[in-house]
Amino acid sequence: MHCSANGFLLIIVLAASVLLHGCTSTPLQPEKPISAEKAIEILGKLKAREERILHLKGLFHVSITGSILPISRSMPGVVFYTRPDSIRLKGLTPVGGTFFQFVRDGEDYELLMPGNGQSAAGKIHELRRVGDIGQVVELSLHALDAVLGKIQGLTPVFARLFEEQDVFRIDIPTVPGQHAGTNSVSLTRLRVDKVRSDIMQIEYLGRDGEVLRSIDCQDFRAVSTQSLSPDVTPIYLPFHIHAEDDQLSGSVTLDFQELVINSA
């Protein structure tokens, strides 16, 4: 009986050691703060690239999943952007008609739905209130911000930078008065490639640290700039962007067929 008890105890010890070994084989990466000089360098690269994009034209295909827009799941689209905050976004029908047209000018927007004769206008941070199509456009705008590198609060004053295994992480707390699509967002978190400083991921976190919205960028390709910019170094932009909103239980995926920067 004594041997049996010892054997049972040995089994428990061995099982515990296996579990502990499994947990410690892939340890969590500790936060490693970045020096002030390195932080300024990274943020400077991001800001300089964003400022180089004076104009952008793009042809894309958008896929919508979840309950965000039960009316339509997939459509082609075009986007025209002029720095700093002018965007024209158009979703097309399968036969080439206009499903919706969205125009942003600074903090004001206008949304048209030619098919049913509906329209809406207002401030950009109120776009979600329009309904399903407004939610789709809002999430698409967040995806486009990732393409353009337009991130609020991206300065050494507010941002905190850390080094992770393959990327730099940038945490930006929401400043009172900012609008990040919803007032519940308290932190914007970027993950940036260490080599070219490409924005790989953007997460919008709530007060308890939960991810409310995330944007993942993939398939980076060199896009040459035109004569409007004296810097002829190509800019790498993502051609596949997946934006997911947990609050809306839906996602938007943009697959670009073409992106043109600073064309006349």
Disulfide bonds with the S-S distance in Angstrom:
none
